[in-house]
Amino acid sequence: MRGYMGKILEIDLSAAKIETRPIKEDDQRKFIGGSGLAAKIFFDSFNPAVDPLSSENPLIVMTGPVVGTQFPGTSRFAVCGKSPLTGIWGEGTCGGNFGPELKFAGIDGIIFKGISPQPVYLAIEDDKIELRDARDLWGMDNYTLTDLLKERHGKEKRPKVLSIGPAGENLVKFATICNDKGDFIGRTGMGAVMGSKRLKAIVVRGTQKMEVSDPGGYTALRKSLIAKSRDAVVAQSFRSMGTDTGMDLGMMTGDVPIKNWMVGEDFELSAKLGGPSLTEKFLTKSHACSFCPVACKRMVKVDDGPFRTEEGPGPEYETCATFGTLIMNDDLAGVIKANEWCNRYGMDTISCGAAVAFAMEAFEKGLITKRDTDGIELTWGNIAGAIEMLHRIAKKEGIGAVLSEGTREAAKRLGRGAEEFSVEVKGLEAPMHDPRGFHGMGLAYMTSIRGACHLMHLCLGVEQGITAYPEAGFLENYVGPSSEGKAEMIKLCENLGLPCNSLVICEFVTWTLSANDLAEMIRVTTGFDFALKDLLSCGERTWLLKRGLGNMMGVSAKDDRLPKRILTPLKEGSAAGSVPDVERLLREYYELRGLDRDGKPKKEVLIRVGLDELAKKLHG
């Protein structure tokens, strides 16, 4: 089938054995690729009860059928497995250039099993595939390692590098995986899984070409989609200001968390931390993922002062919030430095920044003292102290070792009411979008497969009025702090959003396209007779499979909840006094989704979508 290279590598690191396996065509049609296909592979081949850091937990790297084409936004890939941070299904996607290069090497995905006796890295150059000794690379940060491996494998050949830094080696529970310095599999701790396997990096170089089923249709569609994604207002905004363009608007709409979710509005902070300030003071140039006309990435440089940096990848909106508004810091240069260190160590800036904010509140309330912090004044706004603490988190030193477990576990260890200021769902720290301003996002956090998440669905774009998909059944307008109609919206957002993680395509580009465009991309690439209804059916089936995996890993109805902090009304800002109606949202959503009182998909629902084996495992 076109769009697929027809080969998945299966690598047993314990035995240094490399084999290949095909992709079942039925699985391609039902789950497409990316995290959807990875979930099916996990379900078929692995034990959901496995310890996330054991040899039995796989690390699954997966592309999708449109990755390697030149459709806009199709540079992404997924990395999946059981999360060490949450203990349930974990996945992340990122852009950059690794995904297409893996396809150009003739490979759709890689399954890593076992644990290597010593540090290794995987080198791929078309059909030449080998594990190499990485003992000399162990301990290197992502930036240093990437430069060294590019030189070693012929910089002129432009090899692509996927790597972990010291945080992944040290099994920090929210460690990331880095693609060429600037793109990250950030959430759920897949970097720790990679570190547990003593796999330091993957280097890939490919020279093969992607083939599509309908070349004429592909060419015409590509031209149309490039124009759409280039000319859309949201794309122009990202191109000019990056994702941090959302800071100012978010402050006006009640979207931006402040002081560990306790304050509803601070326009002085947003003015100093937003896209215009980043662009005016620190931007050196914009940057794009492979084949993307949007170019939302920022390259930045801090010329002088205590946070001086060389030119490098700049912070996204999420980082400007976690190391900015969330800790009451208004020094954008400090945010850039914190971002650089998180990149080098390989740590999720959302979870790491949230851990620092949690620690600052614990410090303020006396649960943590200067003795615990080795003298660091963890006071609000102290970005220098925050950076010192992130060093300790990456190295698991002192109180940093506690914070490296994530805020849910840190709160358990601290006790004395610390649970009240750990803002997480299912163990995953909430991203920087406040459900008190957008109640649908609250439901999305509660029911998202991997925990609090703004990217496993299309809720962010739909509920904030950035995009609309009437052809997929969406109503005209969902904007505003209301719970009415949001259960139906979230189901649709998931059914349309999950296939995007299977294709694998950038959400920002998806906001500029129609749902029919997505289905047509699959049709002209693969040759499947794929229409919009098939895309939505795939999304529903994939959600139910992942939910079932979560159930088998211990998720139940009691885990579909929001933290107390998000259910505490704010006193100021546009979302003042507003909280999601959790009982109504969950009642309506469970009925629409076909979940039973325990939070499991009903047997008849699973059978209807062709998940008979899952139905047997969940219901007998």
C-alpha positions as a printed Julia matrix, in Angstrom:
620×3 Matrix{Float64}:
   0.0     0.0    0.0
   1.42    3.43  -0.95
   2.31    5.91   1.79
   3.87    3.12   3.85
   7.38    1.76   3.4
   6.17   -1.66   4.54
   8.74   -2.22   7.28
   8.92   -1.83  11.04
  12.2    -2.54  12.81
  11.97   -4.7   15.93
  15.09   -4.36  18.04
  15.85   -6.49  21.08
  18.4    -4.38  22.95
  19.1    -7.15  25.48
  20.33   -9.47  22.74
  21.47   -6.79  20.24
  19.15   -8.43  17.7
  17.53   -6.53  14.81
  14.57   -7.94  12.89
  11.78   -6.53  10.74
   8.03   -7.01  10.77
   5.36   -5.95   8.27
   2.32   -3.79   8.99
  -1.01   -5.53   8.64
  -3.13   -3.81   5.99
  -6.2    -4.16   8.21
  -4.37   -2.24  10.96
  -3.36    0.43   8.46
  -6.98    0.99   7.49
  -8.32    0.92  11.06
  -5.56    2.85  12.9
  -3.62    4.58  10.05
  -0.22    4.97  11.78
   1.44    7.12  14.44
   0.22    6.66  18.0
  -2.92    4.84  16.82
  -0.94    2.06  15.17
   1.52    2.05  18.09
  -1.39    1.48  20.51
  -2.6    -1.46  18.42
   0.91   -2.97  18.38
   1.17   -2.53  22.15
  -2.24   -4.12  22.69
  -1.39   -7.12  20.47
   2.13   -7.78  21.76
   2.73   -6.39  25.26
   1.45   -6.67  28.81
  -0.38   -3.55  30.06
   0.68   -4.39  33.64
   4.37   -3.99  32.8
   6.63   -1.7   34.87
   7.28    1.35  32.66
  11.04    1.3   33.33
  11.47   -2.46  32.97
  12.81   -4.38  29.99
   9.26   -5.52  29.15
   7.96   -2.02  28.36
   8.49   -1.24  24.68
   9.54    2.1   23.24
   7.63    2.46  19.97
   8.68    5.08  17.41
   6.09    5.42  14.65
   5.47    7.54  11.57
   2.26    7.8    9.54
   1.4     7.43   5.85
   1.64   11.15   4.98
   4.98   11.6    6.81
   7.62   12.01   4.14
   5.2    13.5    1.64
   5.41   17.23   1.09
   1.98   18.01   2.44
   2.26   20.86   4.96
   2.65   19.86   8.59
   3.61   16.24   7.9
   7.09   16.13   9.45
   5.87   14.69  12.74
   6.27   11.27  14.34
   5.13    9.62  17.58
   6.93    7.86  20.45
   4.78    5.66  22.66
   4.86    3.2   25.55
   3.72    2.95  29.14
   4.5     6.22  30.92
   6.79    6.23  33.97
   5.24    9.55  35.04
   1.59    8.49  34.96
   1.72    4.69  34.96
  -0.73    4.57  32.04
  -0.53    4.82  28.25
   2.03    7.43  27.3
   2.71    9.1   23.99
   4.16   12.21  22.48
   4.63   13.63  19.0
   6.97   16.25  17.63
   7.89   17.91  14.37
  11.32   18.73  13.01
  12.97   16.44  10.49
  13.4    12.94  12.0
  10.05   11.5   10.88
  10.5    12.1    7.14
  14.13   10.92   7.27
  13.08    7.63   8.84
  10.62    7.11   5.99
  13.34    8.0    3.47
  15.4     5.18   5.02
  12.57    2.78   4.16
  11.22    2.43   7.71
   7.74    3.15   9.06
   8.59    2.63  12.7
  10.85    1.06  15.31
   9.96   -1.11  18.32
  12.65   -1.25  21.01
  12.45   -4.09  23.52
  14.69   -5.16  26.38
  17.57   -3.28  28.02
  21.05   -3.02  26.56
  23.87   -4.22  28.86
  25.72   -0.98  28.08
  24.86    2.37  26.46
  24.24    2.1   22.71
  22.87    4.14  19.86
  21.16    3.01  16.67
  22.69    4.06  13.34
  20.55    3.79  10.2
  21.7     4.61   6.67
  19.13    3.15   4.3
  19.55   -0.65   4.55
  22.61   -0.44   6.79
  21.3    -0.7   10.34
  23.47   -1.33  13.4
  23.74   -0.77  17.13
  26.9     1.08  18.15
  28.69    1.58  21.43
  27.59    4.8   23.17
  29.62    4.61  26.37
  31.62    7.63  25.24
  28.35    9.55  24.67
  26.68    8.79  28.0
  26.38   11.94  30.07
  26.39   14.35  27.12
  23.67   16.98  26.83
  21.45   16.97  23.74
  23.14   19.93  22.04
  26.68   18.59  22.41
  25.62   15.08  21.43
  23.73   16.18  18.34
  26.7    18.15  17.02
  29.09   15.25  17.66
  26.9    12.62  15.99
  26.33   14.78  12.94
  30.09   15.14  12.52
  30.66   11.44  13.1
  28.1    10.38  10.51
  29.04   12.92   7.85
  27.65   16.39   8.32
  27.46   16.82   4.55
  24.99   13.9    4.42
  22.72   15.81   6.84
  21.88   12.91   9.17
  19.01   13.43  11.61
  19.46   12.76  15.32
  17.03   11.64  18.01
  18.56   11.65  21.49
  18.2    11.85  25.25
  20.15   14.06  27.62
  21.25   13.48  31.24
  17.65   13.7   32.51
  16.69   10.66  30.44
  19.77    8.8   31.64
  18.87    9.67  35.23
  15.29    8.46  34.73
  13.65   11.79  35.51
   9.99   10.85  35.13
   9.27   13.73  32.7
  12.42   13.34  30.6
  12.06   14.15  26.89
  13.45   12.9   23.6
  15.2    15.52  21.46
  15.18   15.83  17.66
  18.07   17.97  16.37
  18.1    20.37  19.37
  14.82   22.16  18.68
  11.96   19.63  18.66
  10.94   17.39  21.53
   8.78   14.41  22.44
   7.99   16.33  25.57
   5.17   14.77  27.55
   4.73   11.55  29.59
   8.42   10.76  30.12
   9.33    8.76  27.04
  12.91   10.02  27.5
  13.08    8.07  30.76
  11.89    4.93  28.98
  14.64    5.45  26.39
  17.16    6.02  29.18
  16.05    2.87  31.02
  16.95    0.91  27.89
  20.41    2.57  27.79
  19.57    3.81  24.3
  21.3     7.18  23.93
  20.35    8.12  20.37
  19.1     7.18  16.93
  20.91    8.57  13.9
  19.19    8.18  10.55
  20.02    9.01   6.95
  17.78    7.92   4.07
  17.85    8.4    0.31
  14.67    6.59  -0.75
  11.6     8.33  -2.13
   8.03    8.25  -0.96
   5.44    7.01  -3.43
   1.8     8.03  -3.4
  -1.18    6.25  -4.87
  -2.59    9.15  -6.9
   0.3    11.41  -8.06
  -1.97   13.82  -9.95
  -4.42   14.14  -7.09
  -1.54   14.5   -4.65
   0.04   17.36  -6.6
  -3.21   19.3   -6.89
  -4.14   18.75  -3.25
  -0.67   19.68  -2.02
  -0.79   22.98  -3.89
  -4.19   23.78  -2.41
  -3.21   22.84   1.16
   0.02   24.83   1.07
  -1.94   27.93   0.07
  -4.47   27.35   2.84
  -1.91   26.74   5.58
   0.26   29.64   4.43
  -2.48   32.25   4.1
  -4.69   31.48   7.11
  -4.75   34.23   9.73
  -3.59   31.89  12.5
  -0.66   30.75  10.35
   0.36   34.34   9.64
   0.24   35.07  13.36
   2.45   32.09  14.19
   4.84   33.0   11.39
   5.31   36.53  12.65
   5.31   35.94  16.42
   5.62   32.18  17.01
   3.35   30.24  19.35
   4.02   32.83  22.08
   1.67   35.09  20.14
  -1.04   33.45  22.24
   0.18   35.01  25.48
  -1.52   38.42  25.11
  -4.81   37.09  23.75
  -4.8    34.32  26.35
  -4.45   36.85  29.13
  -7.53   38.66  27.85
  -9.63   35.48  27.61
  -8.64   33.85  30.89
  -6.52   31.14  29.27
  -3.16   31.8   30.95
  -2.39   30.26  34.39
  -0.66   32.65  36.83
   1.07   32.0   40.17
   0.42   28.25  40.1
  -3.17   28.78  38.91
  -4.11   31.17  41.75
  -4.36   34.5   39.85
  -6.66   35.29  36.94
  -5.08   38.3   35.26
  -1.75   40.16  35.0
  -1.26   42.2   31.82
   2.15   43.47  32.91
   3.41   39.88  32.88
   1.95   39.09  29.46
   3.37   42.29  27.97
   6.88   41.29  29.05
   6.58   37.6   28.17
   4.5    37.59  24.98
   5.34   37.14  21.31
   5.98   40.82  20.51
   8.54   41.1   23.31
  10.25   37.84  22.3
  10.39   38.98  18.67
  11.59   42.5   19.35
  14.28   41.71  21.92
  15.63   38.23  21.21
  14.57   36.83  17.81
  17.38   36.14  15.34
  15.35   34.26  12.71
  12.32   32.04  12.26
  12.56   28.35  11.53
  10.27   25.7   10.04
   9.83   21.96  10.33
  10.34   19.98   7.12
   7.84   20.89   4.37
   5.97   23.45   6.5
   5.06   26.92   5.16
   4.05   28.23   8.61
   7.54   28.51  10.18
   6.37   29.04  13.77
   9.73   28.12  15.35
  11.83   30.86  16.92
  15.64   31.06  16.94
  16.75   33.41  19.7
  19.84   34.82  21.39
  20.45   36.64  24.67
  23.47   38.87  24.12
  24.43   39.75  27.68
  23.51   39.58  31.35
  23.24   36.6   33.7
  21.13   34.62  31.22
  23.36   35.04  28.16
  22.9    32.37  25.47
  24.25   31.59  22.05
  21.78   31.48  19.18
  19.48   28.51  19.6
  15.89   27.24  19.69
  13.62   29.64  21.54
  10.77   28.91  23.96
   7.24   28.09  22.88
   4.18   29.64  24.52
   3.95   26.79  27.04
   7.48   27.49  28.3
   6.94   31.24  28.46
   4.0    30.45  30.74
   5.52   27.71  32.92
   8.77   29.6   33.55
   7.02   32.96  33.3
   3.46   33.55  34.45
   3.17   30.33  36.45
   6.06   31.35  38.73
   5.43   35.13  38.51
   8.66   35.77  36.58
   8.69   38.62  34.05
  12.28   38.22  32.83
  12.02   36.73  29.34
  15.8    36.29  29.1
  15.54   34.02  32.14
  12.79   32.02  30.43
  15.04   31.58  27.38
  17.86   30.32  29.61
  15.55   27.91  31.45
  14.33   26.64  28.07
  17.91   26.07  26.9
  18.79   24.07  30.02
  15.64   21.96  29.77
  16.5    21.28  26.13
  20.07   20.32  26.96
  19.1    18.05  29.86
  16.03   16.76  28.03
  13.13   17.72  30.33
   9.53   18.6   29.54
   9.23   22.35  30.14
   5.57   21.98  31.12
   6.11   19.38  33.85
   9.43   20.89  34.94
   8.03   24.42  35.18
   4.98   23.1   37.0
   7.25   21.26  39.44
   9.12   24.51  40.13
   5.83   26.4   40.66
   4.67   23.63  43.0
   7.95   23.92  44.92
   7.62   27.71  45.16
   4.17   27.4   46.7
   5.46   24.7   49.06
   8.32   27.05  50.0
   5.9    29.91  50.62
   3.75   27.7   52.86
   6.72   26.3   54.8
   6.52   22.74  53.48
   9.96   23.22  51.93
  12.69   25.29  53.59
  16.08   26.68  52.56
  17.61   23.62  54.18
  15.71   21.43  51.71
  16.68   23.62  48.74
  20.39   23.91  49.62
  19.91   27.61  50.29
  17.91   28.48  47.15
  15.27   31.14  47.81
  12.34   29.59  45.97
  10.33   32.78  46.08
   7.82   33.83  43.43
   9.49   35.47  40.45
  12.99   34.19  41.23
  13.94   32.79  37.82
  17.58   32.39  38.86
  16.42   30.15  41.71
  14.12   28.28  39.32
  17.07   27.56  37.01
  19.17   26.36  39.96
  16.33   24.03  40.91
  15.94   22.61  37.41
  19.64   21.64  37.54
  18.91   19.7   40.71
  15.86   18.08  39.16
  17.82   16.89  36.12
  20.59   15.52  38.35
  18.12   14.21  40.99
  19.93   16.05  43.76
  18.3    16.9   47.09
  14.7    18.1   46.8
  15.21   17.94  43.04
  15.04   14.14  43.28
  11.56   14.44  44.8
  10.4    16.93  42.16
  11.8    14.72  39.39
   9.05   12.2   40.17
   6.37   14.7   39.07
   4.12   16.84  41.23
   1.6    14.07  42.04
   4.28   11.93  43.66
   6.05   14.96  45.16
   2.79   16.01  46.82
   2.37   12.54  48.32
   5.87   12.67  49.76
   5.53   16.18  51.17
   2.01   15.66  52.54
   0.53   18.37  54.8
  -1.91   19.54  52.12
   0.56   19.67  49.22
  -1.95   17.8   47.06
  -3.98   21.02  46.85
  -1.36   22.78  44.73
  -0.37   19.87  42.5
  -2.23   20.67  39.28
  -2.36   17.4   37.35
  -4.75   14.86  35.89
  -3.84   11.18  35.99
  -0.32   12.25  37.01
   0.36   14.51  34.02
   0.83   18.18  34.87
  -1.73   20.42  33.19
  -0.59   22.45  30.17
  -0.87   26.23  30.2
  -4.54   26.58  29.25
  -7.04   27.29  32.02
 -10.36   25.36  31.88
 -12.01   28.03  34.01
 -12.08   30.14  30.86
 -12.88   27.25  28.51
 -14.94   24.49  30.12
 -14.54   22.08  27.21
 -10.81   22.01  27.88
 -11.63   20.91  31.42
 -13.52   17.9   30.08
 -10.7    17.24  27.61
  -8.21   17.23  30.5
 -10.38   14.82  32.47
 -10.88   12.32  29.65
  -7.64   12.69  27.68
  -5.92    9.33  27.31
  -2.51   10.38  28.65
  -3.68   12.78  31.38
  -4.12   16.57  31.28
  -3.46   17.35  27.63
  -4.26   20.07  25.1
  -3.09   18.18  22.0
  -4.85   14.77  21.98
  -7.86   16.46  20.42
  -8.69   19.69  18.58
 -10.37   21.42  21.51
  -7.92   24.3   21.81
  -8.54   25.55  18.28
 -12.27   24.82  18.22
 -13.26   26.2   21.64
 -11.21   29.38  21.22
 -12.78   30.08  17.81
  -9.55   29.63  15.86
 -10.98   26.94  13.62
 -14.26   25.18  12.83
 -15.23   21.92  11.15
 -18.97   22.12  10.34
 -18.64   19.29   7.82
 -17.65   16.99  10.72
 -20.73   17.88  12.77
 -19.38   20.76  14.85
 -21.7    23.64  15.71
 -20.86   27.18  14.72
 -19.57   28.6   18.0
 -18.34   27.04  21.25
 -16.42   30.06  22.58
 -16.9    31.11  26.2
 -16.82   29.82  29.78
 -19.87   27.58  29.49
 -20.36   23.83  29.94
 -23.36   23.65  27.6
 -22.76   21.53  24.5
 -19.14   20.91  25.42
 -19.48   17.13  25.9
 -20.57   16.69  22.27
 -17.82   19.1   21.18
 -15.1    17.13  23.0
 -16.23   13.81  21.56
 -16.04   15.32  18.06
 -12.7    16.99  18.86
 -11.28   13.62  19.91
 -12.73   11.71  16.97
 -11.18   14.2   14.54
  -8.05   14.95  16.57
  -6.84   11.42  17.24
  -6.44   10.6   13.51
  -4.13   13.63  13.32
  -1.84   11.84  15.77
  -2.08    8.77  13.56
  -1.29   10.53  10.28
   0.99   12.22  12.0
   0.24   15.91  11.24
   0.81   19.2   13.05
  -2.22   20.53  14.91
  -1.44   24.11  13.9
  -1.63   23.14  10.22
  -4.77   21.12  10.92
  -6.43   24.3   12.2
  -6.02   25.81   8.72
  -7.57   22.83   6.86
 -10.97   21.19   6.65
 -11.82   17.72   7.9
 -12.4    16.69   4.28
  -8.87   17.81   3.44
  -7.5    15.36   6.02
  -9.49   12.46   4.58
  -8.41   13.39   1.06
  -4.75   13.41   2.14
  -5.11    9.78   3.17
  -6.93    8.82  -0.01
  -4.46   10.26  -2.52
  -1.48    8.99  -0.51
  -2.54    5.44   0.34
  -5.21    4.59  -2.2
  -7.65    3.67   0.57
 -11.21    4.57  -0.33
 -11.2     6.99   2.58
 -13.92    9.56   3.23
 -14.65   11.82   6.19
 -16.87    9.22   7.85
 -13.98    6.75   7.75
 -11.65    9.3    9.34
 -14.1     9.92  12.2
 -14.67    6.19  12.64
 -10.91    5.71  12.87
 -10.76    8.42  15.53
 -13.51    6.81  17.6
 -11.93    3.35  17.3
  -8.5     4.67  18.28
  -9.87    6.57  21.27
 -11.68    3.48  22.5
  -8.57    1.31  22.06
  -6.4     3.75  24.0
  -9.06    4.16  26.68
  -9.22    0.39  26.97
  -5.44    0.22  27.37
  -5.79    2.86  30.09
  -8.47    0.76  31.82
  -6.16   -2.28  31.67
  -3.45   -0.1   33.25
  -5.73    0.93  36.11
  -7.72    3.92  34.85
 -11.33    4.08  36.05
 -14.09    6.65  36.42
 -12.52    8.06  39.59
  -9.51    9.22  37.54
 -11.65   11.4   35.26
 -11.38   14.44  37.5
  -9.98   17.95  37.72
  -7.64   19.07  40.5
  -9.01   21.2   43.32
  -7.04   24.26  42.16
  -8.8    24.36  38.76
 -12.17   23.95  40.49
 -11.45   26.97  42.7
 -13.0    30.13  41.15
 -10.7    33.04  40.34
 -11.38   36.49  41.74
 -10.22   38.51  38.73
  -9.94   38.3   34.95
 -12.42   37.3   32.26
 -12.92   33.84  33.83
 -13.61   35.2   37.33
 -16.15   33.1   39.21
 -16.3    30.45  36.49
 -15.55   26.73  36.91
 -16.49   23.78  34.7
 -19.64   21.88  35.65
 -17.78   18.61  36.11
 -20.8    16.49  37.01
 -22.78   17.59  33.96
 -19.85   17.34  31.57
 -18.94   13.81  32.63
 -22.56   12.6   32.72
 -23.22   13.81  29.18
 -19.83   12.67  27.9
 -20.11    9.14  29.34
 -23.49    8.71  27.67
 -22.26   10.01  24.3
 -19.04    7.98  24.43
 -20.68    4.76  25.61
 -18.75    4.36  28.87
 -20.09    2.38  31.8
 -20.15    3.58  35.4
 -16.6     2.29  35.95
 -15.32    4.36  33.03
 -14.87    1.43  30.64
 -16.19    1.4   27.08
 -19.29   -0.79  26.99
 -18.92   -4.18  25.35
 -21.41   -3.46  22.58
 -19.63   -0.19  21.74
 -16.3    -1.98  21.33
 -17.82   -4.71  19.17
 -19.55   -2.11  16.98
 -16.18   -0.51  16.06
 -14.4    -3.84  15.54
 -12.52   -4.07  18.85
 -13.77   -7.55  19.73
 -10.53   -8.65  21.45
 -10.54   -5.58  23.67
 -14.18   -6.28  24.54
 -13.19   -9.79  25.67
 -10.33   -8.53  27.82
 -12.38   -5.8   29.48
 -15.68   -7.64  29.86
 -14.97  -11.35  29.41
